[in-house]
Amino acid sequence: MKFVFSLKMRHNYKNECFIFKIGGIALKPVILAEKPSQAKAYADAFSVKRQDGYLEILPSPIFPEGAYITWGI
């Protein structure tokens, strides 16, 4: 069995969004903040869903597949 791994990042300048793909599967970016208050400041710009230990950015024009925000401490 052979696996092909390739990561492609495409910036769509027309729509100002980022799309990350491995093969044909779109991935969600992970944004790492230093601390929870910084993660909240990032999240204030988006519609988010609070999870245990991270925030999930819901699909938006900038992140069409959504994204995750987490923190180090």
N, C-alpha and C positions, 0 to 999 in steps of 0.2 A: 504494500500500500504506500502510495507516495502523497505527501502533503506539500502543497505549494503555499509558501507564506510570503505575502507582499503587502506592505502597508502603503496606501496612497492617501495623501492629504490633498484635498482640492479646495482652494479658496475661490468662491464664486464672487467675483468683484461686482457683478451686476446686482446681486441680492445681498451682498455682504454676509455670507454665511460660510461655515466651515463644515466639510463633510470628510470623515475619516472612514476608510474602508480597508478591510483585509479580505482579499478575494472579492466577492461581490456583496459581502456583509457589511452594512454600515455600523460603525462603533460610536459609542457615546464618549466624548472627552471627559476627563477627570481634571478638575481644577483643585489644586492643593493650596489651602490657605494656612498661614502660620498658626492661627488660633480661631476659636469659634466666632469671636466678634468680627474678625476680618471676613470669615466665610459669610456671615450674615450681611455684611456690607456689600459683598459681591452679589449675594442673592437678592438684595433689594431691587436690583435692576431687572429681575425676571420673575415670572410666576414660578413658585417652587412648592414642592411637597416635602415636608419634614419627615425624615426617616431616622432610625437609631444610628447615630454616628456620622450621618451625612445628609446633605440636602439634594434633592433631585430637581434639576431645572426641567420644566415641562417644555415640549417642543415649542420653538419660537422662530422668528425669522433669522436670528443669528445662529441658533443651534437647532436645525430642522429635526434632528433625531432626539433632541434633548441632551442633557449633560449631567454630571455629578459634581458637587462641591463637597470637599471634606477638609479636615484640618489635622495638624500634627500634634497638638497638645490639648 
